[in-house]
Amino acid sequence: MRMTSTLLAVLLLICMIAVGTAAAEFAGPRLEGTVTLRGGQTISGLILTAQLGIVDGAEIGSRLRDGGYIAVDVDGEEHRVQATEIARLDAEWEQTGTEDAPQWKITELSITTRDGETLTGTPAWLVHATSLIIEEEDGTQKRVYAFPMAGSNFSPDNLLASLVIDTDVEPVAPVTEEPVTEEPVTEEPVTEEPVTEEPVTEEPVTEEPRVTVTPVEDDEEEAPVTPDLGIGAAPVVEELPEDAVFASGQPAVVTFEVTNPETGRPMQVRFLIVPLPAQ
């Protein structure tokens, strides 16, 4: 049972990192703010990624082209709030499993928009977990992962409890267009010269013999085309800090670039490799 939980945790971790960094090459909106963890720790800086699940609608961050969005279910109706509209996000967690097999989930999700509207409901996705990458003022990146299925490697104190995004953004100055004055155009008179037509001699046309093509029936159906992922440069291996959540061995992050088969655009995929504990 413990081995199954560990494998599920590793799979969940890989999925969350891949989703959170697939669009890392795109510069999204600059989201700065402060995250408060369930244990009371606060982290401030540039929010590169803040995930509460592994699907679209559970992540926001400056690494996403549009900043992402959060999907909240309010009385059976799903509302999608873009990251650029979020002023504050609060999540209440509850332990629904056992001590040996913890299953924490968000029982209430509240979002306050920049316009002052508050939406309170539940997440519009099933698996709840926390993945944070925040760039602090000195340029260092703080990473916090909390996966309830990670067994002894999981701490509920690392779950995201609240996120406040700075709203003190300087407005963009309107652009004033200068009036354009059109100068009158004086047309010069055009003198037409007479055109002398040369007589045209028609050459006899020789018809080529016609060739009849008989279609060839192909009994075999064409094989479906498998999209080419187009793996680019060699993968880059990045070791994580020694104080990472998984203590069974030194984890590492592998980053490589592939081509999105749906859009044809390049995207980066990151996988976290975690050694399993010795048996």
N, C-alpha and C positions, 0 to 999 in steps of 0.2 A: 504493500500500500504506500509506504514512504517513497519507494523508488518511482511509483506511478506519479505521485504528487510532485516529485522532483523533476521528472521529465515534462510534466505539464507546465511547471513553472518555467523551465528553460524555453519551451515552445512559446509560452506567453511572452516571455522577455524578448525573444527574437522577433516576434510579430510586432510588438510595440515599438522596438527600436527601428525596424524596417519601415513601419508606417510613419514614424516621427521624423525620419530623415530622408524619405524618398525624394522630397523636393528641396533638398538642402542647397542645391545650386542656385535656387531662385531667391532673390531678396524680397522678403515680405515687409509688411508694415512694422515699424519699430514699436514693440510692445514692452514698455518698462513698468515694473511694479514690484510688489512685495508678496511673497508666498509665506503662509503660516502653516506649518505641519501640525498634525494632530497632537504631537507631543509638546507643542509650544515653540519649537524652533522657527525662526523667521529668516528668510533669505531674500535679499533685494538685488535687483539688477535687470538685465535684458532677458526677457522670457524667450529663450530659443524654442523650447517645447514644454508644454504642460498637458499631460495626458491623464485621463481618468478611465480609459478603456482602450480597445484595440480596433475600433471602427471609426469611419467618418462620423463626425458629430461629437466625438469625445476628446478632441484635441484642438488646442490653439497654440500659436507661437510665431515668432518672427521668421522661422525657417520656412514657413508655408507662404506661397505666393500671395494669397489673399488673407493670411492670418488665421485661416480655419474658422470653425464655428462650433458652438455647443448646442446639442439638441436636447430639449427638456420636454417631458410629457406632463402636460397640465390638464387634468380631468379628461384623459383619453385623447387629447389633441396635441400633436407634436409641434413645438415652436423651435425654430432655428435662429440663434442669435449670433451674428458675426462677431469675431474677436474685436474688431474696431468699434463695435457698439457696446462692448461689455465694460462696465466700471468696476463691478465686484462680483465674485463667485464664491458661494459658501456650500460646503458639502458636509452632511451629517452621516457618520459611519456607524454601523451596528454589526456586532459579531453574531452570525447566524449558524456557525459551525461548532466545532469542539476545540479544545486546547491542542490536541494532536493534529487535527485537520481544520485549521481556522478558515472560515469563509466569511470574510468581511464584505459588506455591500453598502452602497449609499442609499439610505432610506429617505433622504430629502435633499433636493438640489435647488438652490435659490440663486437667481441671476438678477442683478440690478444693472439696468442699462444707463448710458450716459444721459438719457432724457429723464431719468428718475423713475422709470417703470420697473416693477419687480415681478419676476415670474418665479413661482414656487411650485415644484412638482417633483418628479422622479426622473432619473436618466432614461433616455430613449434607447438604451443598449443594455445587454445582460451582464457581461463580465466586467467587474469593477476593479481597477488597480491604478497605481500612481507611478508615473514616469516623468521626472523633472530634469531639465538641463537649463541652468541659469548662468549667464555670464555676469560676474560681479564687476564692480567698478574698476578693480585692478587688472581686469582682463582674464582672470582665472574662471574656469567653468565648474560650477557646482552641480554634481549629479546625484539624484536621490531616486532610488527605485524601491517600490513597496508592492510585493505581489503576495496576496493572501495564500496562494497555493505553494509558496516556497518553504513551508514547514518551519524548521528552526532558524532558517536564514531570513525570515520575515519578521518585521517589527511594525505593529500598528501605529507606533509613534511617527513613522515616516509617511503616513498617508496624508494627502493634501486636504487640509481643512478649509482654507480660504485663500483667495487670490484677489488682490486689489491692483488694478491697472491704473497707472498715472493718467489723468485726464488733462493735465496742464500742457496742452499742445498749442503752439502758436498758430493762429489761423493764417491761411494763405492769402496774401494780398491780392485783391482783384486786379486784373490786367486792363489798363485803359488803352483803347485803340485810338491812335491819332487819325484825324480825318484825312482822307486822301483827296487831293485836288487834281482833277484831270485836266491836262492841257489840250487845247484844241489841236486837231490833226489836220494839216492842209494836204489835200490830195493833189498830186501832180497829174496833169492830163496825160492819158496814154494814147499813143498813136499806133494804130494797128497797121501792120504791113500786109500787103496782099499775099496770099498763100497759093503757090502753084502746085496743083496736084499732078503727080506722076502717074502715067497709065499703069495699071496693074495687070500683069500677065498671069493667068491662072495655069498652074501646073496640073497635068492629069494626076488623079489620085488612084493609086494602085491598092486594091483591097488585099489585106493579108488573109491568108486562110485561117478560118476559125478553128479553135481547138476546143474540143468538148472534154470537160473534166468530170470524171465520174467520182462522186463522193465515196470515200472509204469508210465503211462502218467499223466503229471501234467497240468491240464487245466489252472491253474493260473500262470501268469508271475511273475518272481521274481521282488520284489520291488527294485527300484534303491537305491544304498547305498549312504547315505548322509555323506560327510566327517566330521569327528569329529575335531572340532577346538581345543579341548584339552586345556581348560583354566587351567592354572597352579596355581601359588600362588595367595593369596588374593590380590585384587587391592590395590594400594598405592595412597592415596590422597595427593596432594601437592598444597598448596595455593599459588597463584601468588602474586607478590608485589601489594601494594595498588594503585600504579600509573600505573597499566596496562591500555591498550587502552580502554577496555570496562568499562564504569563508571556506568552502571546500577545496579551493585551489585558486591560483592567480588567474582571474578572467582576462579576456582580451576582446577588443572590438575589431572586426574585419570589415573594411569598407571597399566596395567596388562599384563600378558604373555599368548600367545596362540600359537598353533602349526599351521604352514603354511600348508594348505591342499594340496598344489601343491608340495612342497619340503619335507614336513615332519619335517622341522627344527623349533626350537622354535624362536619366535620373540616377541618383546615388542610393545604394542599399547598404545598410549597416547591420551586421549580425554580431550579437554578443555571444562569445564562446565561453561556456562555464564548465570547468572540469567537474565531473561527478565525484562524490566522496568515495573513498576507498572502502570496499566491502570486507 
